[in-house]
Every structure is written in structure tokens, then in C-alpha cells.
Amino acid sequence: RGVRGAVFWIVELFNGLLDDGGAGPLFEVVDSAKTFDQFFQREHGGPTLDGANGLGQAEPVADGSTLFFPAGVHSVQDFGSRWRSHYPRDLTIKGAGRDVTMIVLSSDLSAYDTVRNLTLENCTVHANGRYLFDVRKPSMSVTIRSCRLLGWTTGAGASCLFGTEALALRVIDTEITGVYNRYPRSGKLFDVRTNGLLARFEGCSFEALGMFEGTYGGATLVFANCQTTDIMDRNKSIPDHARLPGTSMNWYKGTDTNELKRDLNDLFPRWEEELRRPR
């Protein structure tokens, strides 16, 4: 098979075979950034589209396209569910920088078709009380680079960023924070109920969330050279299916997580007013 399609062969194979506690985790695949990066090579090049104004007029979106969002606060509605028969391959959602572009979701990023090599880049994504991804059947490979992820907790027990089945995930230089959520205690990275999870975080920061809960023992998690603050996993331990080279754990020691909450206006002043402004 070579590199092409290899990641889907891996995650689908182990999704099907390892749920009974089989041969995972696969550190030989995920430990090395060079090895893992091979599974995210782009196969398609496409146009750059106006993500803020042109998405509705640009369907179907071609494989390899980039949806660019300029500086400002942008609402994205029903993203992903519009592509029922073919989710664009090698699609990139890109902002002008995580400190100047914020994308506010009106629904989870969902999919009805295999998601191959989706990239989020150079933006803040506000999940707005929802999952970031809620994809319960198709396999996914996702890269997140130079982003900030926030706003996903609702107080429900399954408040997570990644609610998926088989998932290959590469996250680089990204800030993942629960302090702009209503209920920091309930926020976690994953609710992935399969062993078909391969995730590598490189140079990321994590704050006020659960890093390991919601994953199976045959999954593979690597957190390389990351920073952690006020981590919320209830048992305050690192599972056998996770490795943390160059990363030290800093567990939350307080009793009232409300003390952690911050105002999103500190990052994006008057963001709600800007969101309501006609485009």
C-alpha cells in the first residue's frame, strides 16, 4: 500500500481487531514525528477560497482546497454535514493567525464520509459549547497546526474535543485550553470508544482539561515537548497507552474550578458584537 492510504488501513484494522484488548498501543508508529508525518502527506492541490463569504457558493469544494478566514470573528454553520457523499480530501481551514482569526462553530464539525487529511491552521476555534469533532462512523486523519482550541465544555460528562471512531491525529504548536469554558471540570480531549486512535501532540500546551480520559487501552497517545497546567484527569495518573517525552504533568490542585475561568474578550475584544455584525 505504501504511504497512500496507510493511515486508514492502520486505524480501520485496529478499530476492528483491537477492541477486545489486542496488540495496541502502536508506539512504533506514533513515537517518531518523522514516521508519523508520512501518514499525512497531501495528494491534492486546489484553490484558495474565501472561507468567510464564499463557502456556500463554492460547493462542491474541490480536493486540496484551502478555506481562508481573514482576521476577525467568523461564524461557521453546518460545516462538514453539507458533504454527505464526498468529504474533500486534503482540505485546509486556515486563518491569518490564532491571535487575530477566531472561527465560532454553530454545530460540531461532522462528517458522513471518510475525512482524509483535514488541516486546521493559524486560527482560534471556539467550539461554542459543542464537540470540535462529532464523527461516529467514518475514519479520520486530522492535522491541527498553530491553533488555539477552546469553548467546548457544556458541563456534560462527555464534553470533549474529539468524539470520533477511528482517528489519526497530529497536533503541532497548538494551545488547548479549558479556561474559557463554562465548566472547566468537565472538559477533556477525547471520547473515542475504540482502540483505533493514534494521536501525537508536538510542542502543544494543555490547560484545565482531562488529557487521558475517554480513551481505550489499545489507543496510542504521545505528548512530546508539551506544557501542562491544571490538568483535570480524575485519577491523576498517566495510562500505559500514553508517552510524554519532554513533557511533565502539572495536575490541578484546587477545589473550585471557577477560579480558573477567564473572559474570552481578553483575547478577542467584543467578539460577540463582531460575530453579529453583518458581513
Order of alpha helices (4+ residues) and beta strands (2+ residues): alpha-alpha-alpha-beta-beta-beta-beta-beta-beta-beta-beta-beta-beta-beta-beta-beta-beta-beta-beta-beta-beta-beta-alpha
